[in-house]
Amino acid sequence: MIAARLDTPLRLERSQPVADERGGWVEDWVLLEETHGRLQPLRSRTQYDGGRLQAEVTHALYLPPETGAVPGDRVVIAGQDYRVVAAGLGRAGRYDKLLLRELESAAG
């Protein structure tokens, strides 16, 4: 993957527990990394496991190698949220490839 093609700024975030100031915990998104990637829309693909719907895949995202993204992480690009469905699909040492599901926007 040519680094010049990774031209879309993005945030990679992970949900982590944070104290709620009442003695409990809430889940909040914590920044893992700000980087650049290449977002590619896909024809909607549905993943099944044992006949059960697992996730709809709407985009592929190419990132610099070793970003450490895992399924469940969130990617934010230009105010739009995506959930990581699959990670570790790239070529080791060259680029990371993630499969994403676009989430409904708060305005929509």
C-alpha positions, 0 to 999 in steps of 0.5 A: 500500500502506497503511503500517499494513498492513505489520505483520509484523516481518521480517529481510531477509538476503543470502548473502555470503562471510566469512573462515573463519579457515583462509585460505578463505571460507564463505557466511554470511547478512548482515543487509540490513534489519530492517523490517515487511511483509505476508505473504500465503500463495498457493496453491502456484505453480510457475514454469517456464523453458523447460520446466524447474522453476525454483521453487515460490512459496508466499507474496507479501510486501509491503514498503516501497518500495526495499528492494533485495531480489533473488532468492536473498535470505532473509526471516526472519519469526518464526523461519521462513525464506523464499527470495526467488524474484522481486523488483521486482513492486510499484508504484514509490514505493508498495511492493515485492512479492516472491514467496517460497518457504517453506523447511523449518524446521530442526525439521521 
